[in-house]
Amino acid sequence: MTESTGNILITGTAGMVGSHLLEHFSATTKRESLIGTYHSPTIHLTDILDLCVPVELDVRDAQAVKKIVHEFRPEKIFHLAAQSFPTVSWKKPVETMDINANGTINLFEAIVSLKKNSDYNPAVVVACSSAEYGASLTPENVPVNENTELLPLHPYGVSKVAQDLLTYQYFKSHGIRGIRARIFNTTGPRKINDAVSDFIQRALDVVNGKSEKLRVGNLNTQRAITDVRDLVSALVLLAEKGTAGEAYNISGDKVYRMTQVIEVIEKIFNRKFLIDVDQALMRPTDEPIIFGDSYKLKKATGWKQKISLEETVGDMVNYLRRKEL
């Protein structure tokens, strides 16, 4: 028999979602029971180091992953570590697949090796993505549900399909209690390299006199947007109430055209911005609309989206302004 440790492992805590998930648990969990891994941080490490037992980890290192799982025997694992930018995946497709697919295999193999001689079987919530749906995301097809065909349009989306199906395969083959969280567009404080955070940063540059115009890409795309804190709530609920092996969409309830996002930002800054459409910011392929049906999640867990886009943008602006001080 394996004794309960009560430990929680979060891979990728130096990313936007991981840091907020860590903050959530730190309010009720002892620091020594929170294990947070990081590699190539996208946030300031000072935001997380005091909240957990920090471990630098490249999930491509199978032995290092195995060591952490065997040492801490976490009851809950939130696997968020990833190469998470579609634009980067065009330039680094092999690296993207290696981190996202092989990193997930390494985590599951570590669990399998411990599970062989014990009853160890943690809940594992894997951060999958709406990018898996790709070409299925058309105006006449949305909101998509979990049975929609997976037709990814970039290497990142393909890597997330691999993570998703690996989670299912290890559940069927080894009984691992993996849950596939298909995360739709999410933003919030500490986010970088998405449309909302880029717009806000460029708006601040205009306000601070660093540029004259707000540089943008494709303004015709439409996105359902979720605040990161609402996403954290969904992930926590899935670990507690989700069904092993199942996939769950986590999507905002309202769709915004990118022009509407700019209008919200203008309202926060109380000014109109001159717009500069930059062809360099256009992607080779881009889903015209990303919007998911979260009914399955809501039915299973009671999850509700609570935070408005206006509140999210306001908090993001305040966060960036504090960082400027």
N, C-alpha and C positions, 0 to 999 in steps of 0.2 A: 504493500500500500504506500501511496505517496502522500505525505502530510501536506495539508493546505498551507500555502505561504501568504496568501493575500496580496502577493506582489502584482503590479501592473507594469507591463512593458509597452512602451510606445517607441516605435522606430521612426526616425525623422522628426524629432522634437525641435530641431532648429529650422523647421519650415513653418509657414503661417498656421496651418491647421494643427500641426503637432504641438506648437507652443500654446495655442489656446486650449487644446485638449489637456495638456499638462496643467495649465492654470486651473481648469475645472476640477481636476482630481486633487490638486494640492490643497484645495479648501477643506477637504474631508479625509485626506489620506496622508499618513506619515511620509516624510521625505524619503526615508530609507526603503519604503515599499514602492516607490515610483522610480522605475528605471527608464531613463530617456537616452536614446542613442542619437548621434548626430554625425553628419559628414557633409562637407561643403555647405556650410550654413547660408541660408538666405535671410536670416534675421540676426540681430545682435545676440551673441551667446549670453550676455549678461541678463537677458530677459528670462533665461531658463535655468541657469546653473544652480541657483539657490533653491530651486523647486524640486529637484530630483537627484538621483544618483546618476550623474552624467557619464556616458560611455561613448567615446569616439568609435564609430563602427562603419566600415564599408560592407554593405550587405552582400557584395560579391565575394567576400572572404568567408567561405563556408565554415571553416574551423572556428573563426571568431564568432560567427552567429551561433554555432553549436555551443560554444563555451558560455555565452551569455544565457542561453535558454537553460542549459544544465545547471548553471550556478544559481540562477534566481528562480527557476521554475514558476514563471508568472501564471496566475490564474486567468488573467485577461491579457490579450495581446492586440494592440492596434498597429497594423502594419501600414505605415504612411510613407516610409522611406522610398523615394523614387526620383527619377529624372522626370520632372513634371511639366515641362514646357514643350508644347507642340512645335513651336518655332525652332527650338534647339534640336528636336528629334529629326528635322530635315537635314541638319548639318552633321548630327551624330547619331545615326540610326542604330549602329552596332552597339554603341555605349548605352543607348536608351533601352534596347532589348536586354542587354546584359544586366543592367541594374534592376529593371522592373521585372523581367521574367525570371532570370537566374537568381536574383536576390530573393524572390518569393519562394522558389524551389529550395534555396538554402534554409530559409526559415522553416518550411514544412518538413524538410528532411531532419532538421534538428529536433523538431517535436516528435517525429516518428522514431528517432533513435532513443529518445527518453521514454516514449510510450511503450516500447517493446517489452520492457521489464517492470512496468508499473501501471497504475491506472491514471497516469498523467494525461490530461486531455483538456487544455485550456480553450476558452472561447477566443477565436481569432477573427477580428474584423479587418478585412482587407479593403484598402481604399482603391476601388475601381473607378471608372469614369464614364461620363456621358459620351466621351469621344469614341467609345466602342460602337455607338449606333451610327455615327458618320453619315453616310449617304441616305440612311433611313430617316434622317431628320429633315423632312420637307414640310412646307406649310400645311399640306393636306394630310400629313401623317401624325402631326403632333396634337396633344402630348403623347409621347411614346410610352408604352408600358414595358415591363420586363420581358415580354415575349416577342418584342420587335426584333427583326433581323439585325445582327451585328455586322456593319459594313464600314469599318474605320477608313478614314481618308488621309491619315498621316501615320508615320512610324510610331508616334506616341500612342495613338489610338490602338494600333495593332498590339503594342506592348501591354496595354491595359486589358485587351481581350485575353491575352496570354495569362495575365495575373488572375483574371476572373475565372477562366476555365481551369487553371491549375488549382484554384481554391475548391472548385467543384470536384475535380478529379481526386484530390487528396481526401475530400470528405467521403467519396464513394469507395476509394481504394483502401483508406486507412481509418476511416471514421473520425477524422479530425473535424472539430466543430467550427469550420470556417464559414464566415458570412460575407457575402459579396455586396459591398456598399457602392452602388453606382452613383457617384457624386457629380451633380450638374454644376454649372457656373457658381462659384462661391468666392466671396471677397470679404475684406475687412481689414482692420489694422494689421500691419506687418506684411500685407500682400504686396507682391511685386510681379511685374510682367503679365498682368492681365489688363483688359481695356480700362476698367474702372480705375485701378491704381495708377496706370500710365496717364490717363486723362487728368487725374488729380495732381500728380507730380508736375505735369507740364503746365497745368493751370497755376500752380504755385510758382513755377518758373516765370510765367508771365507777370504774376502779381509782384514778384521780387525783382522784375526788370531784367531777367536773364534771357528772355525771348519776347518777341512781339506777338506771335500767333500760337494758337493751340494746335499742335501737330496731331493728326488723326489718320487712321487707316479707313477701312470699309465701315461707313456709318449706316449701311442698309441692313446689316445683320441684326438679328433679334435674339435676346437671351433672357431666360428666366434666371433671376439672380437671388442667391441665398446668402445671408450673413453668416460668417464663420461660426458665430456663437450658436446659431440655430443648427448648423451642421454638427457641431460638437454634441449638442443635445441629441441629435439623431443617432450619432455613432455610439454614444453611451447607452441609449435605449436599445439599440440593436444588439449590443453585447449582452444585455440583460434579457431581452424578450424576442430577439430574432431567431428564426429557425435555421439550424445548421444546414449548409448546402444551398440555401436560397439566395437569390439576388434581390436587392431592394433599391429602387430609384430614390434619390434624395434631391428633389428639385424645388425651386421656388414656385409659388403659385401664380405669379404675375410675370408676363413677358414684357421686356423693354427693348425698344429699338435703340441703337446706340445714340441717336440724336436726343432721345429722352434722357439718357444718362447724362449727357452734356448739359441739358436743361436743369437737372437736379444739381449738378456741380455749380452752374451759374447762379442758381438760387442760394446755395450755401455761401458763395463768394460775393453775392449781390452785385454781379457785373456780367456783361456780355463779353464773350471772347471772339476774336477774329479766328476763323478756322482755316487751317492749311492741310489739305488732303495730300498726304505723302505716299507716293506709290511704293516706296521702300517698306512701308508698313503693311502692305497687302500680302496675304498668304497665297501660296500656289493653289490651295483648295481651302475653302472655308464653308462650314455648315451655315446655310442661310438663316436657320432658326434652331435654337437648342432649348427644348422644353420637355420636361418629363412628367409623367403621371406618378404621383407619390401615394396613391391610394393604398397600395399594399403595405407600405411603411406605416402609414397612419392607422390602418386597421390592426396591424400587429403590435404597435407600440403606443399609439395615442399621440404621436408626434404632431406638433403644430408649428408652422412658421410664425414667429412673433415679431421680428425686427424688420422695420421698413427700410427701403433703399435710402430714403432721406436720412434716417438715423445712422445707417451704415456709413454713408458718405461723410456725414458730419464727424463721426468718430475717426474715420481715416484721415481727414484733414487735420483734426486736432492732434492725432498721433504724429503725423509728419511734421507739424509745426513744433511739437515738443522736441522732436529729434533735431530740429534745426538750432535749438537754443544751446 
